[in-house]
């Protein structure tokens, strides 16, 4: 049979399994599992729809795993890297942390490009951008009207309009060369430079024109002061009250540039508080406790610009050290400390027992569904978190990581059967892991993290990246099967299923930030996030593929791409014009308009896909 035969023609034949086995285009996916074989060969025709339901449920689990890996494992490791490299918050926010935030979109683009599916990539990046700039931004404005900051607001949207136009031109002309792909990355670098330089100028202007800080006098808490006994012949001194002059400095506001973190994703672990002045505590070692860094890091980094107590990026000493009676107390020894075995169990248990009693039924069900994936992530990815007890150090678990992390990477990359000088690669890795484990065992303690604990953050970063890439590749492969089953194009799959799946974290995080009193942070991420995802999601994978193949990448242009670009540009330009007219005062009616614009776009896309127009 001709290898160019479209795989979707499998619906036109009765011998579907034979068609699949003989058609080359049905074998283009690079996933670990063969979903087409499962549906059309393994299952009987009468049970194929049951297999489709299983595939959809598996797709949901893969999306959960992708989000959890990026938010709860990749982001903490990136925070460790930025601190060990002593990067400023501004640079870290638009580089490492932005990468962590956009990892699902970027690696989905890499997987789609490697499988020669650029239409899926553009559908995902444009579709997610439309969703975030309309539905998420509109929801923020509806839930909490605010006054936007003119300069960063216009900067992000203008950059985004330019990036979208350049992307559309590449698809319109049907080709991307190496210089074009490098240009996307260069535009991202230019954006970083503009952010940093504008921030430096803004800080200098603000410090030069800042009003003097107020000083107040506070009397000592006691009415009298203990004074030394007067010498003979000297007049007795009157007891006086001590007065201390104190200067109060502002703790900042919801300025997204003051935070230095343009983008952050929401942890899938549970609810967190954004109030940095509330009583905080470091919980006993548990992998679940590092979820608090996600949004809290935003407000702490704002305060750190003005408050010396936050100079190192950490909270002051915890005020409340009482352990929750209904969760951890049963695991504590009589001295209040966790035994080694119980601490290890608490670390590897995939459900957060401390917050479990307070969760609603739907969130308990969600925890149960993601528990198997979470367990695999816990035992293969080390997490260093400065907000957790002992920086999240657990000696037995971290020694296990020395074996599981490289073993997983070896398996995920398909190198487990390779040999070096007739010696299996897995054997070499095992010997090296054993030696390192012995060194760690004799140079570390259970009660405190070792000096080299930060290097686990780099191992966690590498393992998390492999996990994200593996899950993204599997999602793209499964979407290909779902597209064939339902006769959907890659573009429509990208702008719906993949875009929604990758954007759910942005929706939750940005809206949560806004509702907790920081709407300008949330709205900044609505434009900065899709912008960086578009530039890196096209620039990185296209550059890699073009260099690997040694020739330009051919693109397929269709009407849906015009609809994607036209809708995104219309939303962005409408936002600029409307906000200018409103003098950058975001009002609820405008938020409703943005949501309606997305519904109009989605309806038009479905009509165009079904061939009605």
N, C-alpha and C positions, 0 to 999 in steps of 0.2 A: 504494500500500500504506500502511496505517496507520503513522504515525510512532511510535506507542507500542508497536508489535510488538517483543517481546524479540529481541535479536540472536541469542540462543542457539538460536532456532527455525530457524536456517540448516541445522541437521542434518536437519531434517524435509523438506527440499526437494531436488530433484535439480539445479535451476538455482541453484546456490549463488552464483555470481557476480552474476546478476541480482538475487537476494535481497539481497546485500550492497550493491549499488549503489543500490537503491531503499529500503533501510531506514535511517531516520535514526539509530536508536540504535546502529548499527554504526559511525558516524562521529564518536563523541563524544571519541575520543582526540585528544591534542594533540602527539603525537610527530612527529618529522621524517620518519620512515618509516611507510609504510602497510602494516603487517604483515597485516591482513585481506585486502587486495587481493593481496598477494604469495602468500598461501596458497590463497585461493579463486578468484582470477581469473588471476593470472600463471602459476601452476603447473597442470599437468594433474592431474586427480583421482588418477591412479596414483602421482604423485610428491609428494602433499601431506604424507605422513608424513616424507619426507626434508626438506621445508621446515620441519616442526615441529622436527626435530632441529637444523636450522640455527638456528632461533629460540631454542632452549634454549641452544645454544652461544653465541649472540650475547648472551643474557641473562647468562650467566656472565661474558663479557667486560665487559659494562656494569657489573656488580657490582664487578669488579676495578677498572675505571676510577673508579667512585664512591669506593671505599675508598682508592685511591691518591691521588686528588685531595684528599680530605679530610685524609688523614694526612700526606702528604709535601709538599703545596703550600699547603693552607689553614692548617694548624696553625703552620708556620713564620712565615707572614705575621702571624698573630694574636700570636705571641710578640713580633715586632717592634713591633706596634702597642702592646702592653701596656708594652713598655720605653720607647718614645718618649713615651707618655702618662704615664710614671712611675707606673703603677698598682702598688699593693702586690700581693704574690703571692696573698694571700688573695682580694682582689677579682678579680684576673685569673683565678684558678682557677675561680671560680663564675660568671663572666660570659663573657669572650672565649674562654677555653680550653674551657669547658663547651660553648659554642656550636660550636666547631670539632669537638669530640668527637661532638656530636649532629647535626652537619650532614646526614649521609645520612638519618637518621630525620626530621628537621625538614623538609627539602626534599622528601622523599618524601611527607610529609603535605601540604605545600603543593600538590604536583602532584596528589595524589589528591583534595584538596578542590576545586581548580580544575576538575577533570574530573568533579565531582559524584559522587564515590565515597567518601562518608564511612565506609562499612562497611570498605573497604580500609584506611582510615586507622586506625580503631579496632582492626581486626584486627592491623595492624602494630605499633602502639604497645603494646597489651596483650600480643600474642604475643611481641614482643621482651622485654618486661618479665618475662613468665613464664619465658622461656628463660634470661635473664641471672640472675634471682634464684633459679633452681633448678639448671639445668645448670652455669652458670659458677660460681655461688657454691658449689655442691656439689663441683665439681671442685677449687676452691681449698681447701676444707676437707679433702677426701680427700688431696690432694697435700701439704698442709702444715697440720696442726692448729695452732691458735693461740688466744690469748685476745683477744677483741674489746674495743674501747674502748666502755664502756657508753653514755656520753652521745651521741657522734656516731652510734653504731650505732642507738640507739633513735630519735634525732631524724629520721634519714633514712627509717626504715621507717614511723614515724608519719605523716610528711608524705606519703609515698607511698600509704599506706592512705587518707588523706583525699582525695588527688588522684584515686585510682582510684574511690572512692565517688561523688565529684562528677561524674566523667565518665560513670559508669554511670547516674546519675540523669538526665543530659541525654539519653542515648539512650532511657531508659525512658519519659520524657515526650515524646520525639520532636521536640524543638525546642531550638535554641541561639540566644539573643538576643545583642545586642552586649554587654550587661552581663555575661552569662555568659562570653563569650569573653575579655573584658577581665579578668574575675575569675581566669581561669587564669594570665594573665601576672602579675596582682597577687599571686597565691599564690607564683609563682616569685620575685618581688621580696621577699616576706615571708621566703621560705626563705633568700635571700641575706643579708638583714638578721640573721636568727637565726644563721646561720653566722658572720658577721663579729662580731656582738656577743658571742656565746658564746666566740669565739676570743680577743677582747680580755679578757674576764673570766678566761678560763683562763690567759692569759699573766700577768696581774697576780697571780693566786693563786699561780701557779708560781714567779714571781720573788720573791714575798714569803716563800714557804716553802721556797725552794731551799736546800740545804746549802752551806756555803762550799766553793769550788773548791780542790782540793789543789794545793800548790806543792812542787816538788822542785828540788834543786840539781844542776846538771850541771857536772862538771869540764871544764876546757878540754882539748882533745885532746892537747896536748903536755905533757911532764913538767915543763919549766922555762919560765919566762917571761923574755923579753929585758928587762932593766932598764937604765936609764941608769947610766953610770959614776959612782960616788960622788965627792962633792967631797972635797978634801984635808982631813984631820982628822976626817971623818965616818965613822961605823961602816958597814962594807959591808952592804948589804941582802941578805937571803936570797932566793933564787929561790923564788917561791910559785906555786901553781896558782890560776888564776882560777876562780871559781864564779859561775854565772849562775842566777838564780832564774826558773823558767819555770812558768807556769800553763797547765794543759791543760784545755781546755773540751770538753764533749761535742759530738759531731757530730750528735746527734739520733738518732731511731729511725724506725720506719715509721709514724709518726703522720700520718695523711692530712691532718689540719688543719695540722700544722706545715709540711707541704709547701705548703699553700695552693693546691694543685692537686687538686681533687676528681676530675676526669676527664681522662684522656689516652688517645688511641688509639695502637695499635701501628703502626709503620711497616711497609709491605709490602716494604721493601727487603731486609731480611735480619736476621740476628741481631745483637744489641747487648749490651753489658755494662752491668750496673747498678752495678758496683763503681767508685765515684768515686775510690778511692785507688789504682787500678791505673795503670800507665804509660799515659798518653794522648798522642795526637799529633794535630795538625791536618794533615789530608791536603791534597795539592795540589788546587787548585780542581776540583771535580767536583760535578755536581748530585747524585750518589749519596751524597756524604759527609754530607749534612745529616740522614741518617736517625738519627744518634746522639742527636739532641736529644730524642727522644720519651720514653723511659723515664729516660734520664740526667738530664733536667731535673727529674724528681721528686726524686731523691736529692740533686741539687745544691741544690735549693730547701730541702730539709730541713736540709742542712748550713749553708746561708747564714744561718740564724737564730742560729747559734752560732759560726761560723767566719768571721773577717774575710776570709780568703782568697777566700771565696765571696760577698762583700758585693755585688758587681755582677752576680751571677747567672751568672758565667762561671768556667770552670776556670782554675787558675793556669797559668803558662807550661808548655807541653808538655815532658815529660821525655824523650820519645823522638821524635826527628825523622828517624829513618832511614826511607827510602822502601822500600816492599815491592819486592823484586827481581823477583818474578814477575809484576808488574802494571804499575806506573808507570815503572819504570826505562827501559823501551824508549821512553817518550815524553819523557824528560828530555833536555835538551841537555847539553853537556859541563860546563857550570857548575852543573848540578843544578837549573836552572830550566826550567820549561815554556816552549817557544816559543809564540807567540801562536796560531798555527794549531793546534798540537797541544793546547793548552789548550782551544781552542774545540771541537775534535773530542771531547775527553774530556768536556766539558760536555754536548754534545748526544747523545752515544752513549747509547742507552736501556738498556744492560746494564752493570751494575757489574763492570768487568773485574778490579778488585782482589780482590773476594770470590768471583769465578766459580770459580777452581780448587778452592776448599774446599767448594763447595756440592754437595749430593746431586743425583742425576739429576732427581728430581721438582721440585726448586726451580729447576734449570736450565731445565726445560721450562716452568715457571711464568713465569720471566723472559722466555723467548722469546715466550710467548703475549701477555704484557702489553706487550712492547716497542713495537708500533705505537702503542698508546694513550699509552704513556709519552712517546714522541717528540713527539706532538702537544702533550702537556701541557708538556714542556720548552720548546718553542719559542714557546708562547703565554703561559706564566705565569712571571714573574720571581720568583726565590726569594732572599730575604735571610736568611742564617743566620750568626749570630755564632760558631757552633762550627766554621765552615769557614774555610779559608784565604781571606784577603781578604774575609771575610763573604760568600763565594760570588759575588764580583764577577767577571764575565767581560765585558770591554768590548765585544767584537763581538756576543756573544749578547744583552747588555742593550740595545744599540742596536737590534738586530733586534726585541726585545720592544716597543720604542716603536711599531713598525708592526703587529706581529702581535696584541698584546693588544687594542687598540681595534678592530682589524678583526674579530677573533673575536667580541668582545662585540656589535658591530654585526650580524654575521651571526646569532649565536645568538638575539638579540632580534628578528630579522626586520625590522630597520630599514635594510637595505642599499639598498632601492629608494625611500627617502624623499627628498624635495627640500625645500630651504630657499631661498625666493625663486628658484625655478627652477634652483637649483644642487644637484647630488646631494650628499646627506649624506656619502657615502663619500669624495667628493672633498675636502670640507672637512676631514674627519678625516685624510686623507692629507697635506694641506698642513700641518696643525698637527703631525702626527707628524714630517714632514720637518724642520720648523723646530726642534722639540725635539731630534731626533736630531743635527742640526748643533751645537746648543748643547752637548749631552752629549759629542760627539766632541772639541770644542775645549776643554772644561773638565774632562776626565778623563784619567787615565793607565791604561796597561795593568797597571802594577805595584801599584797600590793603589786601593782603593775611594774614590769621591768623598764629600764631606761630605753630599751629598743622596741618598746610596744608600738610606737608610732609607725614602725616599718610594716606592721600588720595592716595598717591603713592602705599602704601601697599594694599589698597582696590582695586585700579586699577590693581595691579598685580594679585590678586586672581580672579577678574572678568575676566581679559584677559585670564588667564589660562583656566578658564571654557569655555569661548568663543572658544578658539583655540581647546580645546578637543572636544567640541560639533561639530564644523565645520569639524574637522578631522574625527570624527566618521561618520558624514553624508556623507563625501566624500568617505570613505571606503565602506559604505553601497551602495552608488550609483554605485561605480565601480563594485561591485559584480553583480548588475543588468546588467550593460553594458557588463560585461564579459560573462554573460549567453546569452544575446541577440546576441552578435557577436561570441560566442563560443571561447572566449579567456581565457587563463589560468591566474591565479593570478600573476605568475611570469612576464609574458609579460605585463600585466597591470601595475605592479609595476615599471618595468624598462622603460616604455614609459610614459603613461598618468600621473601617480602619481609622477614619478621622474621629469618629465618636469615641472609639476605644482608647485612642491615644490622648484625647482631650478631656476625658472625665477627671483626671487629676487636676488639670488647670481649672476646670469648672468649680471643683470643690475648694481648692486652695484659694483661688482669687476671690470667690464669693465669701469664704470664711474670713479672709483678711478684711474685706470690706465691712462685713457685718460686725466685726469686733473693733471697729473704729478706725480702720486704715484704708479707706476707699481709694485713695490715690496710689497706694502700693498695688492694689488689685487691678486698677485700670492700667497702670504702667505695664504690668505683666501681660495684660491682654493684647498689647501691641508689640512689646519687646520680645515676648516669647515666640509668637508665630514668625516674626521677622528673622530671628536667629535660626529657628528651625528650617525656614525656607532657604536661607543662605548656606547653612551647613548641610542641610539635608540634600541639596543638589550639588553644592561645591565639592564636598568630600567624596561621596560615592562615584560621581561622574568622573572626577579626577582619577580615582583609583582604577575604574574600569577602562578609561581611555589610555592610561599609561600601560595597563596590563595587555590590552588588545593592540595598542600601537596605531589606532585609527580613530577618527571622530565617531561619536555616538549618534546613530540615526534615531530620530523621534517621529512619532506618528501624531499628526494633527487631526482633530475632529471638532465637531460643534460643541461638545460638552466642555472642552478646554476653553473655548471662547466664552461660554456661559460662566465658567468658574472665574476666569479673569475679570469679566465684566461685572459680575456680582461683587467680587472682593473690592475692586476699584470703586464701584458705586458706593459701597458701605463706607470705605475709608474717606472718600471725598465728601460724602454726606455728613460724616462725623466732623470733618474739618470745618465745613461751611456752617453747620448747625451750631457747633460749639463756639465758633467765632461770633455768630449772631447772638447767642446766649451769653456772650462774654465769659465763656468757659465755665459757666455755671450749669452743671449737668442736672437736668430735671427728669422727673419720672416719665413724662410723656415721650421724651426722646428715647428713653430706655425701651419703652413699649414699641416705638417705631422700629428700633433695631431688631427686636425679636420678630416683628412682623416681616421685616425684610428677609430674614433667614427663612421663614416659612414660605415666602414667595419664591426664593431661590430654590428651595428643596422641591417644591411643587413643579417648578419649571424643569428641574433636572430629571425628575421622574417622568414627566410628560415627554421630554426629549428622548429619554432612554427607551421608552416604550414605542417610539416611532409615531406618536400622534401628530407631532409637528416635525 
